[in-house]
Amino acid sequence: KELEAAEKRLTDELEAQRKHQQLMAISPIWVELVNLAKTYSDISTVPEEFAVDRDRVTRMGGVVTSESLIPVQKALGQWVDVTTDFDTSCSNALMMVTEPKTARMVSELYVQFRLVQKGISVLAAKALVEDPLKVQDARLELDKKMEGLRLRRRAVIRSARENIVGAEWLDLSIDGVDPFEVDEPISAPPTIT
């Protein structure tokens, strides 16, 4: 009996460690998501502003100089840094999270992140050649993708709480507003086209 009890304690301890490792693999994503959102907020209008300036200069018969590209280059440099960090945090979670439902939620979050990455590249490319209104449309589309990324956070948190921790979802609403509420249900992972 003592041997069986010892084996059960060991099994329980190993399971607790496995769950802890999964949760610790997920938590860095939130820090990087905040950094990503802040950087996006800081730089999202830079390509649009460049497109307006480029359009104004070319209409006046001027030539866009390489110096005028510096703000766009700096913004893209900041973006590369923060997306690398976010990608790393997601990659770690994708490797460590073995609980199937939570792993799926993390992978959906990652796919949404990849859509945001692609969107910033499209935005920067359009800023170089497209009409400023098309650049603005691309930024508005990218804003929606960023919001989708933020909204996927709830699905990951809820899944981790219910499926890894084994606890019920907490009602964190204040005055009837849940800070993690998703406006539209997430039924299928987004696809990168």
Sequence and secondary structure as in RCSB ss.txt:
>XXXX:A:sequence
KELEAAEKRLTDELEAQRKHQQLMAISPIWVELVNLAKTYSDISTVPEEFAVDRDRVTRMGGVVTSESLIPVQKA
LGQWVDVTTDFDTSCSNALMMVTEPKTARMVSELYVQFRLVQKGISVLAAKALVEDPLKVQDARLELDKKMEGLR
LRRRAVIRSARENIVGAEWLDLSIDGVDPFEVDEPISAPPTIT
>XXXX:A:secstr
 HHHHHHHHHHHHHHHHHHHHHHHHHHHHHHHHHHHHHHHHHHTTHHHHHHHHHHHHHHTT    GGGGHHHHHH
HHHHHHHHHHHHHHHHHHHHH  SHHHHHHHHHHHHHHHHHHHHHHHHHHHHHHS HHHHHHHHHHHHHHHHHHH
HHHHHHHHHIIIIII        BTTB TT  SS   S     
